[in-house]
Structures are given as C-alpha cells and as structure tokens.
Amino acid sequence: MRKYAFRKMTHDDFTARLHRLSAQNGATPANNHGTAQVQHPYLMMMAGFIWAYFMFSVARKRDHIEISLRQGDLPERYHDYVIYGLAALLAVSAVMLALHLVRFLIARRRARRGTPSGRLLVGAIAAAALFYTPASVYETAFGLLDGNAQAMILSASESVSTVLPAELTTASLATTPGSY
C-alpha cells in the first residue's frame, strides 16, 4: 500500500489542480481572484465621473437649489425635506466613495488592476479635476489654440446652444405655472 503525505490544501493547490484538469479537457479556466471583471471598463469610469460631478454640483450650489425651490410650485413645508434628502444623498455618496477607496487600497496588487472600484475612483478623480479647475486655466488653454481650433470650438458651442431648447444656466428644479 502507498503512503501519502497529508497536508492542508491551499488555494494555490486548488488553482493548480484546476489548471491541470482544464489542460486535460482543452479549456482554460477563468482567472477570477475574487474580483468582478467588468466587460466594459469605460462604463465604470463614466459612472464614477457622472456620480461625482453630480455630487460636486449639488454640494456647491445649495443657494441655487433653495432659490429654485422658492420659485417653484412645491409647498414651502417640503423644502426642508428636499434639502435634507440632498444632504443625505451627499453623506451616503461620501461614505460609498470612501468604501470604494478602502476596497481599492485593501485589494491585492495583482487583483487591483481591473477592479470596478478602481475604475470608479478614476472617474471620480477626473470629475473633481474638471469641476475644481479654475476658469482661468480654461481661458489660457483656449488662448493657446490656433485660430482654426478656436473657430471649431466656438461653432460647436453655437450649434449646441441652437439645438438645446433652453439655456442650461437658467434651468430650475421645479416648474413655474407659466413655464410649460
């Protein structure tokens, strides 16, 4: 009778066995180390960008939101609920962003590369960079462009303003009786 050495099997032993079995069957095993691989990586970046940009906008424009609520049809007794709801949304978003950051930092270096949390954080960082960049930087960058590029950007801006039915800076959260 053969004697076998008994020892505790590790995850590496299990992975090696999977590779041996899949090599016998001609298939390659899925390399899933506890991270969800996203099929569309830019989708998570866009989601992080939109989420963070919306949160930065809500956090910075509280006065505009209050003025918009006063001009609208919503009774005044509900204005506080809207403000409290937006504050709760900001608090939950800050906690979720912190959880994604912790999840990204705790992940193993090898598994960190393709995590959805990392992609979400990249989008949020891009939104913060875009939102908090001073207007003088944009003006300086526009001045560095040649005449053709400036003309193209200005014509694109004019065509967008003719296509949109309203000016985006005058949009309000609640409608007024004569606005529709």
Secondary structure, 3 states (H helix, E strand, C coil): CCCCCCCCCCHHHHHHHHHHHHHHHCCCCCCCCCCCCCCCHHHHHHHHHHHHHHHHHHHHCHHHHHHHHHHCCCCHHHHHHHHHHHHHHHHHHHHHHHHHHHHHHHCCHHHHCCCHHHHHHHHHHHHHHHHCCCHHHHHHHHHHCCHHHHHHHHHHHHHHHHHCCCCHHHCCCCCCCCCC
